[in-house]
Amino acid sequence: MTCFEVMEHTATPVETFAEILSFLTPEGVVLFSTLTIDKLPPRSLEFWYIAPRNGHITIHTRRSLAALAARFGKRLHHFSDGMHLCLTQPPAWLR
C-alpha cells in the first residue's frame, strides 16, 4: 500500500495508522511519505514545514514513527527523511 502526504495532516496518528494497517495482508507493507524532523532549526515555528496554515498538524521524528509502528508489531525502514517503509518482516517478493 502507498500513503503519501497523510501522516502529517492527521490529528489522530494512532487511529490513522491503525486504519491504514487494517488494509494489509499478512505480508503487506506500507510505503509512505512524511518528513521526519529530528533536529529543529532555529526559530523552528517559522520553518517552512511547521509554519502556520500549511496543514501539517502532526510533526514526526524517526523515533516517533518507529514507536508508532512498534505499537502495532511493525518495524520501519527509512529510505530518507521523507520516505519510509512499514512492515512486519520482509515479504518474499521484497527479499
Backbone torsions as a table, in degrees:
resi	resn	phi	psi	omega
1	MET	NA	146.8	174.9
2	THR	-115.3	147.8	-176.9
3	CYS	-149.1	101.9	-175.2
4	PHE	-110.9	132.6	175.3
5	GLU	54.0	50.1	178.6
6	VAL	-117.3	-48.7	-169.1
7	MET	-62.3	-25.4	178.8
8	GLU	-85.9	-6.7	-177.8
9	HIS	-106.2	2.9	-178.4
10	THR	-103.1	138.0	175.8
11	ALA	-84.6	-8.9	-178.2
12	THR	-128.6	72.1	-174.1
13	PRO	-62.4	-35.7	-180.0
14	VAL	-65.6	-47.6	-179.9
15	GLU	-66.1	-40.1	178.7
16	THR	-63.4	-45.3	179.7
17	PHE	-63.5	-40.5	178.5
18	ALA	-60.9	-42.1	179.7
19	GLU	-66.2	-42.2	177.9
20	ILE	-59.6	-48.0	-178.5
21	LEU	-65.3	-25.6	-178.5
22	SER	-65.2	-16.9	-179.8
23	PHE	-90.9	-4.6	-176.2
24	LEU	-83.1	147.5	167.1
25	THR	-80.3	169.2	-178.7
26	PRO	-54.6	-33.7	179.3
27	GLU	-99.2	9.0	-178.2
28	GLY	-71.8	157.9	177.4
29	VAL	-132.3	159.9	175.2
30	VAL	-119.5	119.8	172.2
31	LEU	-98.3	118.5	-176.5
32	PHE	-139.2	157.8	178.4
33	SER	-116.6	139.1	166.7
34	THR	-169.3	140.4	-178.2
35	LEU	-76.7	130.1	172.2
36	THR	-96.3	136.4	-179.6
37	ILE	-122.6	97.5	-177.8
38	ASP	-90.2	-18.7	176.0
39	LYS	-135.0	116.4	179.9
40	LEU	-78.2	137.6	176.9
41	PRO	-75.0	165.1	174.2
42	PRO	-56.6	147.0	-178.5
43	ARG	54.3	49.3	-170.8
44	SER	-61.2	-24.2	177.1
45	LEU	-69.8	-12.9	175.4
46	GLU	-100.1	-1.8	177.8
47	PHE	-61.5	136.0	-172.2
48	TRP	-53.0	-35.3	-175.7
49	TYR	-76.6	-26.1	-177.0
50	ILE	-102.9	-11.6	-174.0
51	ALA	-50.6	147.6	178.2
52	PRO	-57.7	149.9	172.9
53	ARG	67.4	23.9	174.0
54	ASN	-104.1	-1.3	176.8
55	GLY	87.7	-4.2	179.2
56	HIS	-84.6	103.7	-175.6
57	ILE	-108.3	-12.0	175.1
58	THR	-127.4	116.9	-178.8
59	ILE	-101.9	132.4	-175.3
60	HIS	-113.6	154.0	167.7
61	THR	-116.3	169.6	175.4
62	ARG	-60.6	-37.7	-179.5
63	ARG	-66.6	-41.6	-179.8
64	SER	-66.2	-38.3	177.2
65	LEU	-67.7	-39.5	177.8
66	ALA	-63.6	-40.6	178.2
67	ALA	-65.6	-39.4	177.8
68	LEU	-62.8	-47.3	179.1
69	ALA	-63.9	-42.8	-179.0
70	ALA	-61.5	-32.4	177.7
71	ARG	-56.6	-27.5	-178.8
72	PHE	-109.1	16.1	178.7
73	GLY	72.3	23.4	-179.7
74	LYS	-111.1	168.7	173.7
75	ARG	-131.5	166.4	-177.3
76	LEU	-120.6	147.6	166.5
77	HIS	-119.7	127.7	179.1
78	HIS	-99.0	116.1	174.2
79	PHE	-77.4	-31.6	-180.0
80	SER	-162.6	-173.6	175.9
81	ASP	-69.0	-13.3	-176.3
82	GLY	-119.3	-7.7	-176.1
83	MET	-129.8	128.6	-172.4
84	HIS	-137.1	153.0	178.1
85	LEU	-124.5	125.6	178.6
86	CYS	-107.9	130.3	-177.0
87	LEU	-156.7	163.3	173.3
88	THR	-87.6	-52.4	173.5
89	GLN	-151.5	155.0	-179.1
90	PRO	-60.5	122.4	177.6
91	PRO	-69.4	162.0	-177.2
92	ALA	-53.8	-39.6	-176.6
93	TRP	-70.8	-12.5	-178.5
94	LEU	-103.1	-10.2	-177.4
95	ARG	-78.0	NA	NA
